[in-house]
Amino acid sequence: METEELHRGRLIDHIQLVVRDLPASRRFYGAIFEVLGVPIGGETADYFWADELFVSTADSEAALGKLTGRLHLAFQAADAAMVDAAHAAGLLAGGRDNGPPGERPYHPGYYAAFLLDPDGNNIEAVYHGPSTRSAASVKVTF
């Protein structure tokens, strides 16, 4: 890395995953998000959303009948124990191990675990090590 300063909330507004089995994806992501402290924001018969992630069926209006391709999504954890817990919860909710919890060589303190979701997307829970945040989150008010 060229810098040790990271900014979050500037690049991605939202991401849509179009999945084959919405109930299986809801169980998987719901289990991980419960550990990470991210509430499900809403759901209907053909989608659910949490924070910036929108997950829908191919039949939903926004999907145009097409599944998304394989993605890698990394979710922030508050500490290494939360990474461990998210990985365990994801396995219990139908995910497949794609890299057990542990330190990675990406930068000092990088601790992560990887799972494949029900559609084969590579899902990571990551803790970047001890750091100072300027804010817990970005709050947008309309």
HELIX and SHEET records of a PDB file:
HELIX    1   1 LEU A   22  LEU A   36  1                                  15    
HELIX    2   2 ALA A   80  LEU A   92  1                                  13    
SHEET    1   A 4 ILE A  15  VAL A  19  0                                        
SHEET    2   A 4 LEU A  53  THR A  57  1                                        
SHEET    3   A 4 TYR A  47  ALA A  50 -1                                        
SHEET    4   A 4 GLY A  42  THR A  44 -1                                        
SHEET    1   B 4 HIS A  72  GLN A  76  0                                        
SHEET    2   B 4 ASN A 122  TYR A 127  1                                        
SHEET    3   B 4 TYR A 111  LEU A 116 -1                                        
SHEET    4   B 4 ARG A  96  GLU A 103 -1                                        
END                                                                             
